[in-house]
């Protein structure tokens, strides 16, 4: 699968914030539609919403949480 464009990634992050209850700025319709086609968003009565797949993608992009015992210098 092709990587997301900067605009699509921005829209996906805004949808995640929206799903968390935050107010978010305008989401570009073309980016939201592309995310829908990729399965990362859905269109509902109140606009677009992030899907579980979209949440999982953002989690993978963020990497492991800090302090996860990854063997860094703090663990020595």
C-alpha positions in Angstrom: 0.0 0.0 0.0 1.2 3.5 -0.8 2.1 5.8 2.2 -0.4 8.5 3.1 0.1 12.0 1.8 0.9 14.7 4.4 -2.7 15.9 4.0 -4.2 12.4 4.6 -2.0 11.9 7.6 -3.0 15.3 9.0 -6.7 14.4 8.4 -6.3 11.0 10.1 -4.7 12.6 13.1 -7.5 15.1 13.3 -10.1 12.3 13.1 -8.3 10.5 16.0 -8.5 13.7 18.0 -12.2 14.1 17.1 -12.8 10.5 18.2 -11.3 11.5 21.5 -13.7 14.3 22.0 -11.6 17.2 20.9 -12.9 19.9 18.5 -10.9 19.7 15.3 -10.5 22.2 12.4 -11.9 21.6 9.0 -10.9 18.3 7.5 -10.1 18.3 3.8 -12.9 16.4 2.0 -10.5 14.9 -0.6 -8.2 13.6 2.1 -11.1 12.2 4.1 -12.6 10.4 1.1 -9.2 8.9 0.3 -8.9 7.7 3.9 -12.4 6.2 3.5 -11.3 4.3 0.4 -8.3 3.0 2.3 -10.5 1.8 5.2 -9.1 4.3 7.7 -12.2 6.4 8.0 -16.0 6.1 7.6 -18.6 8.7 6.7 -21.3 9.2 9.2 -24.1 11.6 10.0 -21.8 14.1 11.7 -18.9 13.9 9.2 -16.0 11.5 9.0 -14.8 9.2 11.8 -11.6 7.2 12.2 -11.9 3.4 12.0 -10.1 0.8 14.1 -7.8 0.3 11.2 -7.0 4.1 11.2 -6.3 4.0 14.9 -4.0 1.0 14.5 -2.1 2.7 11.7 -1.5 5.7 13.9 -0.4 3.5 16.7 2.1 1.7 14.5 3.5 5.0 13.2 4.0 6.2 16.8 6.1 3.2 17.6 6.5 1.6 21.0 5.6 3.7 24.1 8.4 5.2 26.0 9.6 3.2 29.0 8.6 -0.1 27.3 11.9 -1.7 28.3 13.3 -1.5 24.8 16.9 -2.0 26.1 17.9 1.7 25.8 20.6 3.4 27.9 18.1 4.0 30.7 17.8 0.2 31.1 21.5 -0.4 31.8 
